[in-house]
Amino acid sequence: MRNAGPDAAPGSVLVLASTPELGNTDWTCSTVGGAQCPAVGGAGELGEQISLPAGSGLDFIQNGVADAQLVDPLIVTVTVSGSAATPNFVIDSDSSNNQASDVNNIERIFTSGFE
């Protein structure tokens, strides 16, 4: 994620969730332009409080295991919002870019169930 500025985004909350939910999830974080990761990595679904200086960003990679019988696409959604716990006096002039989804179609070699 990126904060194009012009203001910092302190006390923001990042939530990354998948539908259907993945099992055995873990994640890693790397920084861009002066941001600080909440941790180098972790286990489970991603839900962290972050602060992004203007012009900075964080890159998260999440790994997980999908159910072997999954036939629908796997949808991963990330949402960033202000935290009620931290005073945030930044006005977000474009809240339409605070959520994004990625649709991953499941490709299988064998789908007949006779493997």
C-alpha positions, 0 to 999 in steps of 0.5 A: 500500500502507498500513501501518496500524501501530502499528509502522513496517515498515522494510526491507520488500520490495515485488514487483509482477508480472503474469501473463502478463508485460507488456512495456515496463513503467514505474512511478511512486510517490507518498507518503502520510503521511510514507513515502518512495518508493524512487524517483519512477519506474523501468522494468521490473517493480517490485521495491523495498525500502521502509520504511513509518512507521506510518500511512503508505503508497505508491501505485504505478502500473505501465504496460505493454503486453500481448501483442496475442493475449492471451486470458486475463485479466491478473493483477497480484499485489503482495507485501510481505515483510520483508527478510532484509538488514535487521533487522526486529523488527516482528511482523506479526500479520496476514500474510494481507494482505501479498499482493493480486491484481487480475484484469483481463479482456481486452475486445476489439472484434474477436476472430475473427482477421480484423481 
